[in-house]
Amino acid sequence: MVTTEHLLPVYGARPLLVERGEGCYVFDAAGRQYLDFITGIGVNALGYGHPALVAAIREQAALCVHSSNLHRHPYQEALAARLAAWSGLDLVFLSNSGTEAMEAALKAARARANATGRRQQRIVALEGSFHGRSAGSLAVTGQGKYRDPFGPLTPDVVFVGVNDVASLRGAANEDTIAIVAETILGEGGIVPLTAEFLEAIRELATQRDALWIADETQCGLGRTGERFAYQRFGLLPDVVVTAKPLGGGLPLGATMFSAEAGAALGQGMHGTTFGGGPLACRVALAFLEETERLLPAIAEMGAYFLERLGGRGRGLMVGLELDGPGAPVVERAREEGLIINCTQGNVLRFLPPYVVGWTEIDFACDVVRASCRAD
Ligand SMILES: Cc1ncc(COP(=O)(O)O)c(C=O)c1O
């Protein structure tokens, strides 16, 4: 009998024991099927057992799983080129997670400011944001419940309200070296930034010689029906952070830089043992190829889902704010065969797989409606 007694108790109760997955569904040890509309928090974006990912994993696992960054391998440079083309930026650093991808971005902002002798260094970030659990990422995460137990963190981070252009203008003073923002807040409750706010970020970052760091860990890589969520606005950040679905379930993060921003991190200034290994990179190339084809379907299915469910979001990133707590609804939905999650206490979060169809969306909407009614 497996027990949890030796696991550090950082996670809450986890009622489901997942044994396997297939397409949009996972199965528990008793063989019961669940429609998965949270997909490992946005990671299993092509669903489970996607043939292109399975083939890439099988073939590469037999050849070489890890080579370290002492050597080149056939897939890292190809993936960097693909991500540069996807993002519109120039240079790519590959790591293992969203947190690490954010660390690379923050280190570049610091190194760049230090190189030009800027003594006062302010970072502007958003209230309610989430950027990861490492010390740097935590410092720019705008939620006390994650940050407070671990202070002191990086000083001089100023938080402004989401879509509050006046506060942003007030906070982004001449000391500002970076403005960090999720294009659509994920953990913060699925809150899209407005065009006006994003335009102000771009304008102020340029004016202050600061980096606009767009965190697209949750909303990027096809999730909204665009390659990256910022692309809808015709704006280009200086640095883009992403991870989650990139490695098809294997840990892989990426930080994309403009040539000028990336120039701050020279040889020996940053690195990783595991990041950008041959297995993860080969799978990522397969993931991007499949996702490219699916972009119109993601937009179409997302629009249908949003229309049927209500709520807010874009593409297949949707949140439904409830009047009361979401946890009981999540539990009832699971009992009815649908996996979702709740963030901020009362926002149901949906990150369905990109391969979702009408039938799954209809089923999910019916279950959610019934689960909310049961309150
Ligand atoms: C927007 C955003 N940034 C960063 C992270 C951290 O990513 P990871 O858990 O892979 O370190 C997350 C994770 O949920 C996220 O949603």
PDBQT file of the ligand as one rigid body, heavy atoms in Angstrom, charges set to zero:
ROOT
HETATM    1  C1  LIG A 401       2.278  32.381 -15.555  1.00  0.00    +0.000 C 
HETATM    2  C2  LIG A 401       3.155  31.388 -14.855  1.00  0.00    +0.000 A 
HETATM    3  N1  LIG A 401       4.469  31.650 -14.710  1.00  0.00    +0.000 NA
HETATM    4  C3  LIG A 401       5.302  30.793 -14.111  1.00  0.00    +0.000 A 
HETATM    5  C4  LIG A 401       4.838  29.596 -13.595  1.00  0.00    +0.000 A 
HETATM    6  C5  LIG A 401       5.782  28.655 -12.937  1.00  0.00    +0.000 C 
HETATM    7  O1  LIG A 401       5.969  27.549 -13.753  1.00  0.00    +0.000 OA
HETATM    8  P1  LIG A 401       6.584  26.202 -13.148  1.00  0.00    +0.000 P 
HETATM    9  O2  LIG A 401       5.599  25.644 -12.190  1.00  0.00    +0.000 OA
HETATM   10  O3  LIG A 401       6.811  25.343 -14.369  1.00  0.00    +0.000 OA
HETATM   11  O4  LIG A 401       7.864  26.560 -12.496  1.00  0.00    +0.000 OA
HETATM   12  C6  LIG A 401       3.485  29.272 -13.733  1.00  0.00    +0.000 A 
HETATM   13  C7  LIG A 401       2.965  28.028 -13.180  1.00  0.00    +0.000 C 
HETATM   14  O5  LIG A 401       1.796  27.816 -13.011  1.00  0.00    +0.000 OA
HETATM   15  C8  LIG A 401       2.615  30.195 -14.368  1.00  0.00    +0.000 A 
HETATM   16  O6  LIG A 401       1.315  29.945 -14.507  1.00  0.00    +0.000 OA
ENDROOT
TORSDOF 0
